[in-house]
Amino acid sequence: MNSKVYIFLSIATYVRLPYYLRHISILLLKNVIICHVFKFDRSLFVILCD
C-alpha cells in the first residue's frame, strides 16, 4: 500500500515539475527584462532585483 502511494506521488511530482520549472523560469526572465529596462533608475533597479 505504501509503495503504491509513493509511486503515485512520485509520478504526480514528475508530471507537475515541468510546469513549475517553466513558471519559475518565466518569472526569472521577466525579472531580468524588467531589471534591464529600468537600469537607468537605480532605486527601482535595487527594489526589483534585490
Order of alpha helices (4+ residues) and beta strands (2+ residues): alpha-alpha
